[in-house]
Amino acid sequence: MWLVTKDGFYSVVQDRGDPDRLVVRGRWKKHLKVLKDLLPGSRILVTPEADYPYRMFVSREDWEKLLKVIGELSEKEVVAREIKEREDGR
């Protein structure tokens, strides 16, 4: 699956060696750093010879939690923007 947020573009696939784990791949380290900051204890691996030079291994459970957090953050940003637009329109 691909995930596109305001903070990055990610390619997410199942880990070939572990069906309970996902590989989150990115072309830019700064994009994965955003996810790393939301997942304490995670780390970014550098794979310069691969199609995506940066990777993180994440359990399916952690990925589900991460998506929920990303959704909640996005929702808060939308609400804040709408409030500001309404205030500016007075």
N, C-alpha and C positions, 0 to 999 in steps of 0.2 A: 504494500500500500504506500501511497505517497501522502505526506502531510505537509500542508503549506500553511504557515502562520505569519504574522507580521514580523516574527523574529527569525524565521528560517524556512528552509526547504529540506525535507527529510524523506528518505526511502527506508521503509521498514519491511523486513522479511523475516521469516522463521529461521532460527538457527538450525543448520543442517544436522548438528550433533545433539541438539536438545530440543524436543518439541515444546517444552515449557518456557523456552527463552526466545527472545526476538533480537535481531540485529538492527540497530538504528544507524543508518549510514548518512553521511553528509559530505558535501564537497568543500565546505568551509568549517573550520574548527569553531569559529565564533557562534555558528548556529548550534552546534552540539553543546557548546558551553552553556547556552541558555537552558537546555534540558538537564545538563549535569547539575546546574545550580538548583533545579527543582527536585532532583533525586539525590539526596545525600548518600555518600558512599559509592556512587557510580564513578566510572572513569572513562576517559576518552582514549582510544587506541589509535595510533597513527599507522596507516597502511598505505604508504606512498605509491606502491606499485598497483594498487587496486583501482577499480573504476571510481569508487568513493574513498578518498584518502583518510577519512575519519570515521570511526565506528564506536558504538557503545553496545554492550550486551545488557539486555533488560529482561527481567521476568515478565511474563504476560500480566501477572497481577500488578506489578509496578507500572507497566505501560498503561493499563486501564486507569490506575490512579492518576498518572501523568496527564492522560487525555482529559480527565475530569477537571484537573487543576487548570489546564490550558483553556478549556471551555469556560470555566468560571472567571478567569482573568479576562478573557475576551468579552464576556458579557458585562463585566464591570466597566471596561473601557468604553463599550458602546453606550451604556447608561450614562456615564460621565460626559461623553461627547454630546449626547442628546440634551442633557441638562444645560451644558454650556451653550449649545445652539439656541435653546429656548430663552436662556437669560440674555444672550446677545441680541435676540430678536425683539426684546421688550421695547 
